[in-house]
């Protein structure tokens, strides 16, 4: 067994039941990891490091003993090699500089892709997993504009805002960084797997969770501290008052990172959290310029899209309908009722508005667009 | 002594002629029933004995053998009771066997000799046509549709007296047609707002397009669906007979006298078993809900709560309009040409995509997955319904169009479809669609644009075109399908009404 690097044992320890970052830190502090692993296998670790758990420390220590008997560190290590996953641990060369003096630094980090990206400037874009079209659009725009400025976008590869920000950043300039809460063999929800593959190819996906461990709800708030630690600025695009993004904000404030929030309609639950953040003193984010300003930079003249797409002005019923549409999705039924026009005329007018970039129609809802969407690629 | 009486048994919705042969001979008293009877049929022994004795006849104290021919056909149910009793009486010299020749008898016996109605009398009567037919009084109404000369049996005693000519056949009072017993059907005029939903019902009725309605609780999905049968045209003679046959076989002929003229409406609860939906059962093969709804509307409320396997079982009948129910011993082909209307909440809590929705993305995805892609594809109309604006609710009855006036347009549109050689535009496929639904240049460009942008499949284009044609028909317009028609059809066929289907 000797000859294996310390990280192999640490990875196996991190995969034991009920082992989170702080327990792992205590286990690592017991001594050389290979010896600690032998003590775990023999059920002889001091009860002091066993976390409080419903089954009692003695039972959990026995559970560790049973689980450790199932794991072969050298097999685990070669699995990591096969998957092309890199491992660093606290105190080793290659460990992310931004995490070194973190109060809750992860003992071991797994990564896929290019770890040198962490040396550049990073900005986190976070938000709800269930955004509105507005939030999705803003996250996408911010992601691509920041990437074009050479700034790596950090996010969690979750559904919603995270995915929109990553999707905007991929291929737009600086490669994005994803910090996930599950093992790197299955880093994110199925829907985001293609995105994860693209990020792994050009950017960086990292996690403190060993391969083979599935995502659990408690791991996401814990993961958020790493997102906050990597980023110099954290931008919250859309979040409810009690959303998971608020834990990222707390971690960011503990680490003296700048927090910016994107304002939203006051009657939208998805923007209640960000509006509250602004009231509580977070910076206002009205575009990529605000993010750059908080980094002490000004927008580079080259990469900013300057072309303004003009939209023909709607007339007649189309104009009436646009006036009736607020900034929330409405059904055609509502527009028929509110405008008093016939269904057929309303549908035709909506088609005109769609073709001229004023509204978008999805799932039987009509939503207003503030700016014309980019023309479809041929 | 030997006697034979003709009767019939039911499999699926088809009657099968059965000869009841009784042999009474000297020997120790016994009563044997052979010829593949099931449990309920075998019980005839005890019912017949009691009924014969209660009717002041003598039950022969001899060796009695009853054979049900043909012997390879499985006999179920008590429908042969009367025939067995009469054959025993004839074989034991209590009734002249010649009087029974050529006649057929259906009916279950009570222990007191009363004749009880049976399930499926109409299809049974069809197969027995040709000679005198006697059925229980309760079945006379439905049987008259196919056998006007039918005679009624009230009790075994009266039946034997009438056969002998000792007393006249009982008059069956011509019960008046009680079609309206269910009350007038709900009227479309009661629906406030919902311009899109109203149009969808009209298009569904005119073109036979299957419809999926998605919306929060209380949006009015069920209310709209209940008004769809009222928009459909009256049943044609052949359709009406088939509906009557299926409903008779399922034992739910409530209407006496007269063919059912209005299309049926069935809305099974989502806990229905797959056999209850499709039809089946171990040896009887009863028609399921899809057959009961044939020529009418099958409304599946809370579609998202139906098990996925049940919904996928609907796919093949939706295509072929028939369902072949096959079991080891028996098989039956049942009609299933129904108009499918589904209603579902967009998500488990019911509020997506509104901010009130409390479901996780995983829940949304799981909910949307219940409906397989192929099933969703069969819905030509898919629309999102929101509760109407409160101000329309109390606007009074003015303005809302009534079922009667919408139905005029539906009838005219159906007439146009019939001139194309189909009953409704839904059945138009491929080259027939090319021929009957030519596109305006602008409309063709529009469809091409949607296909180019990946919003429509080729198959989806065809369905959209059929709906657009129905819209043109409802306007009473000849000539090519216009851009407006296509836009409206597109609006009625929102491709992502279930929020979980998009990431």
Interface residues (C-beta under 8 A of the other chain):
Chain A: X129 X130 X132 X159 X160 X163 X189 X191 X192 X268 X269 X270 X329 X331 X332 X333 X334 X336 X337 X338 X343 X344 X347 X348 X350 X351 X362 X363 X364 X365 X376
Chain B: X193 X194 X195 X196 X197 X199 X214 X353 X355 X356 X357 X360 X361 X362 X365 X382 X383 X384 X385 X386 X388 X389 X391 X392 X453 X483 X484 X487 X488 X491 X494 X496 X497 X498 X499 X502 X503
